């Protein structure tokens, strides 16, 4: 009897202690906002452990270079640059100057902004780099200040500035090559902050890709699994959500999309347990009705629950290569104002010809002032279709006036006219 009473007494003490801790935590968070900031960023969680970020080859990325950039004084960020798989042999034994120079090759580039926790060497992130590299993209990624081996104190402003610095660094070396921004999870907040800023200064990327995005950090925090035990706690918003805002953390994707003017592609798994699917869908609906996107394509690609991609495994989708090839090719055409007249018939032609696409002869009639962009497009097209057609170039003349005067003549030809400057002989 005494033993049973002693057991009950200890159990009661444990319950009282747990209830006390449960009640104390909200007050502790409110008094120390830095705790909430740590929980948002999770930059102290470095997984996988014991990897040397200076050696990306240890993660199977032996066509990747590691280097460091300095966005601000006392801030250093670690960067990985993975070249397209087609350049794998050329990349062996090369140093940073070669990698920087090859950004000017005719390959599209993706700037990848990862989410919270972990580093640029996270397993699912590395697997995505490999997929994108195989598809013919340069992949440039980095750890924000305070993550991995990057030096500095994390903040939303600092993360956005780091991304802006890397974007400008890439742009200074890549010339007119397509440059896309891909954000995942918390990285979608950095991505929309960045792209909004780029659009305001009239240097937007060619497209924005958001994987598992949320509307804003308050709605995401309220839906996050960590918040389950406090979701119905009296004053939840005041204790937790207002504290996040007090820390200067907003990541307001829903506000940013009102000021973004570039093509947008959203990818979201229906079974995402971290960022609920409905938040990604809500963001899409906001973007689709925003005046800022009236001249750009906004697309939402859902991944069914049965596929099991959850929060970070969309890279496993066998459909992802096709989605990226055609959605980003469409974006490339949009940037060059070639949408209706080149993309639709070109997609039909490639779909019909399959592997024989590489055996086609394309007659390209263009002006001198468009020749460089046209050649760059077909080099990019070769990576998209995995077969590069034989291309013959001819000039319509050096002036825009001459070019415009020849448009109607080419539209009346019996060949399939992809664009006034592009003719495909099938």
Buried (B, 14 or more C-beta within 10 A) or exposed (E): EEEEEEEEEEEEEEEEEEEEEEEEBBEEBBEEBEBBBBBBBBBEEBEEEEBEBEEBEEBEBEBBBBBBBEBEEEBBBBBBBBBBBBBBEBBEEBEEEBBBEBBEBBBBBBBBBBBBBBBBBBEBBBBBBBBBBEBBBBBBBBBBBBBBBBBBEBBBEBBBBBBBBBBEBBBEBBEEBBBBBBBBBBBBBBBBBBBBBBBEEEEBBBBBBBBBBBBBBBBBBBBBEEBEEBEEBEEBEEBBBBBBBEBEBBBBBBBBBBBBBBBBBBBBBBBBEBBBBBBBBBBBEBBBEBEBBEEBBBBBBBBEEEBEBBBBBBBBBEEBBEBBBBBBBBBBBBBBEBBEBBBEBBBEBBEEBEEEBBEBEBBBBBBEEBBEBBBBBBBBBBBBBBBBBEBEEEBBBEEEEEBEEBBEEBEEEEEBBBBBBBBBEE
